[in-house]
Each structure stands twice: as C-alpha cells, then as structure tokens.
Amino acid sequence: MRREQLSVIVALVLLVLWLGVGAAQVENGVQTGAVSGVPAAGGFEASVPGDIDFDDGTEPCNFSETVALTTEYSGLGVVFSGPGGNDGGAILDQCGNFGVSGYSPPNFLAFNINSSLSNGGIPRGPETLTFSVAVDTVAINAGHNSAGTITLECFDAGAASVGSQSITGTSALQPLSVTAAGQIASCRLSFTGTVAVFDDLTYNPPIPVELQSLSVE
C-alpha cells in the first residue's frame, strides 16, 4: 500500500512540475520565466469612429516586444502620446496576465512603470488623447489592483480643464467619463500606482470621415 501511495505522490508531483513549466510565465506584461504567453490569433473586432477597443489584430503578451501607442488610430481622429520620449502606454494581449476583468478581449491599453518597451521606453503615464475635432463626451474603462487612483481629465482647445472623473483601481475595470458639449479637444489618463489597464474608449459624436485624418498636433 505504501509503495502504491508513493507512486501516486510522485506522479502528482511530476504533473504539477509539468504544468508549471508549460504555463506562461508572464505577469503584468513582464516575462518572469522561460515560457512566454501565446497571444490571440483571431476573434478580433476592428475599431470604428467613436469606438476604439484596441482589438484590431494580434498584439504581444510582453511590453518588451512592442512600443508605445501613438498614431495607430489617427485615421479615426485620435492620437495617443505618453509623457515624453518613447514612454507611454502600449497595446498588449490579455496573455500579459494583468489579472483584470471587464475588458473586451483580447487586447487593451496597458501600463507598468517597472517594465520597458522594445525601444527602451517605459510604459508609464500620463497618457494624452488628442482629437482632430472637438467632441462632446469621452468614456473609457480602467482598472488594476495596483493602479491607485485613476483619473480621466479632459481639456478644451485652450488647454483649460472642462471636467474630470477619478476612481480607485480594482481588478474589475470601471467606467470613467467626461461630458462637455463641443469642447473636448484632448483628454489625459493618469494613475498614481504602478500598473494600469484601459479599454473600450468611446467618444461622441464620432469624428466625421472627412475630418478623421487631419493632422493632430
């Protein structure tokens, strides 16, 4: 009996070790071991004017394999910029293991001030969203247990604040929104912690087709 029990225990230990080796070793967009995650290869939903879900194609699990988001959505009338240089948030797949819920899979805009991008930048905030045409309302979902206080603040063309909303970050993403009819020229996303996730950006009214590709400074 003891020999049979020992055999079962050994088998269980080997199984646990095998699962540990085979599992992705990624946390908050940083690879922590030899095994990388596997990003989604399908199930994408293209962003459209007024609704950017960041699910336009395959994105990596790790910050080290990408760069900050900048002009990828300029065709939809929005340009993203970090605090300077190569710094700023990056689009990652959920395989980055951020431990959050309430986003539209598989991708989201992520930050981790203790990591690095492929070009040496740091995925840190604040992140500025600049619109080619002033909009009425901007909303986005945000969260992470290590985000601290997350704030969405929007500004008019003269850089005067027209409204803000703040939440305490949790593992379940929560909505943030600002409304100021015809006044929102840009918005800033900020957080006081170390890691944050944002997804499902909406803005209303959607920027007209003929104005979507105007240069944004």
C-alpha positions in Angstrom: 0.0 0.0 0.0 2.8 2.4 0.9 4.5 1.7 -2.4 1.3 2.5 -4.3 0.8 5.7 -2.3 4.3 6.7 -3.0 3.8 6.1 -6.7 0.7 8.3 -6.7 2.5 11.1 -4.9 5.4 11.0 -7.3 3.0 11.1 -10.3 1.2 14.1 -8.8 4.5 16.0 -8.2 5.6 15.3 -11.8 2.3 16.5 -13.1 2.5 19.7 -11.0 6.0 20.4 -12.3 5.0 19.7 -15.9 2.1 22.1 -15.6 4.3 24.8 -14.0 6.8 24.5 -16.8 4.2 24.5 -19.5 2.2 27.5 -18.1 3.0 31.0 -19.4 5.4 32.9 -17.1 4.2 36.4 -17.6 2.8 38.9 -15.1 1.6 42.4 -15.8 3.2 42.4 -19.2 6.6 41.2 -18.0 8.0 37.8 -18.7 9.1 36.2 -15.4 10.4 32.9 -16.7 11.4 31.0 -19.7 7.9 30.4 -21.0 6.2 33.2 -22.9 2.4 33.6 -23.3 0.6 33.0 -26.6 -1.4 35.9 -28.0 -4.8 35.5 -29.7 -4.7 34.7 -33.4 -8.3 35.6 -34.1 -11.6 36.9 -32.7 -10.7 40.5 -33.5 -13.2 43.3 -33.8 -11.9 46.4 -35.7 -12.2 49.7 -34.1 -14.5 52.2 -35.7 -15.0 56.0 -35.4 -16.2 56.7 -31.9 -15.4 53.3 -30.5 -11.8 52.1 -30.1 -11.5 48.7 -28.5 -7.8 48.0 -29.3 -8.8 44.6 -30.7 -7.7 45.2 -34.2 -5.1 42.4 -34.5 -2.6 40.3 -32.8 -0.6 42.0 -30.1 2.2 40.6 -27.8 2.0 39.5 -24.2 5.0 41.5 -23.1 6.0 45.1 -23.1 9.5 44.2 -24.3 8.0 43.1 -27.6 6.3 46.4 -28.6 6.4 50.2 -28.4 4.1 52.9 -27.1 0.8 53.6 -28.9 1.0 56.8 -30.9 -0.7 57.4 -34.3 -2.2 54.0 -34.9 -5.7 55.5 -34.6 -5.1 58.8 -36.2 -7.3 57.6 -39.1 -10.2 57.6 -36.6 -9.3 61.1 -35.4 -7.4 60.2 -32.2 -3.6 60.4 -31.5 -2.1 58.9 -28.3 1.0 60.3 -26.6 2.9 59.4 -23.5 4.7 61.9 -21.1 7.7 62.2 -23.5 10.4 60.4 -25.5 9.5 56.7 -26.2 7.4 56.4 -23.0 3.6 55.7 -22.9 1.1 53.0 -22.8 1.2 50.0 -25.2 -1.4 47.7 -26.6 -1.0 44.2 -25.1 -2.9 40.9 -25.4 -4.6 39.5 -22.3 -1.9 36.9 -22.2 0.1 39.5 -20.4 -1.7 38.3 -17.3 -2.8 41.5 -15.6 -5.4 39.9 -13.5 -8.2 42.2 -14.6 -11.8 41.7 -15.9 -14.4 43.8 -17.5 -12.5 44.4 -20.8 -13.3 43.3 -24.3 -10.8 40.6 -25.2 -8.2 40.0 -26.4 -6.3 43.4 -26.2 -6.2 46.5 -24.1 -4.0 49.6 -23.4 -1.6 48.7 -20.6 0.9 50.5 -18.4 3.6 49.2 -16.0 6.2 51.7 -14.8 8.5 48.9 -13.7 8.9 47.5 -17.2 10.5 48.5 -20.5 9.4 48.7 -24.1 11.4 47.3 -27.0 12.9 50.7 -27.8 13.9 51.5 -24.2 10.7 53.5 -23.4 8.8 53.0 -20.2 5.0 52.2 -20.4 4.1 54.9 -18.0 1.6 57.7 -17.8 0.1 60.2 -18.1 -1.3 59.4 -21.5 -2.8 62.2 -23.6 -5.5 61.6 -26.2 -5.8 64.4 -28.8 -8.8 64.6 -31.0 -8.7 66.0 -34.5 -12.1 67.6 -33.9 -13.6 68.6 -30.5 -16.1 66.0 -29.2 -18.9 66.1 -26.6 -18.2 63.0 -24.5 -15.3 60.7 -23.8 -15.5 57.5 -21.9 -13.1 54.6 -21.1 -13.0 51.6 -18.8 -10.0 51.5 -16.4 -8.6 49.4 -13.5 -6.0 47.2 -11.8 -5.3 46.4 -8.2 -2.0 48.3 -8.4 -3.3 51.3 -10.2 -4.1 53.5 -7.2 -6.3 56.5 -8.2 -7.1 56.6 -11.9 -8.2 59.9 -13.4 -9.7 60.9 -16.7 -9.4 64.7 -17.3 -10.4 66.5 -20.5 -9.4 69.9 -21.9 -10.6 72.4 -24.4 -8.6 73.8 -27.3 -7.1 76.3 -25.0 -5.9 73.6 -22.5 -8.4 74.6 -19.9 -9.9 71.7 -18.0 -13.6 71.0 -18.8 -14.1 68.1 -16.5 -12.6 65.1 -14.8 -13.6 61.8 -13.0 -11.5 59.6 -10.7 -11.8 56.1 -9.4 -9.8 53.8 -7.2 -8.4 51.0 -9.4 -9.7 47.4 -8.8 -9.2 44.2 -10.7 -12.6 44.8 -12.4 -12.4 47.7 -14.9 -14.7 50.6 -14.1 -16.1 53.3 -16.4 -14.7 56.8 -16.5 -16.4 59.6 -18.5 -16.4 63.3 -19.1 -19.0 65.4 -20.9 -18.6 68.9 -22.2 -20.6 69.6 -25.3 -18.4 70.6 -28.3 -15.4 71.4 -26.0 -13.3 68.3 -25.6 -10.1 68.7 -27.7 -7.9 66.4 -25.6 -8.0 64.1 -22.5 -5.4 62.8 -20.1 -5.3 59.4 -18.5 -3.3 59.2 -15.2 -2.9 56.9 -12.3 -1.0 57.1 -9.0 0.1 53.5 -8.8 2.4 51.3 -10.8 0.2 49.2 -13.2 -3.0 50.2 -15.0 -5.2 48.9 -17.8 -7.6 50.8 -20.1 -10.0 49.5 -22.7 -13.1 50.4 -24.8 -12.6 54.1 -25.5 -15.7 55.8 -26.8 -16.1 59.4 -27.9 -19.3 61.1 -29.2 -20.1 62.3 -31.7 -17.9 60.1 -33.9 -15.5 62.3 -35.9 -16.8 62.7 -39.5 -14.9 60.8 -42.1 -13.7 63.9 -43.9 -12.0 65.1 -40.7 -10.6 61.9 -39.3 -7.2 62.0 -40.9 -6.4 65.7 -40.2 -3.1 66.1 -38.6 -3.2 66.4 -34.8 -0.5 68.5 -33.1 
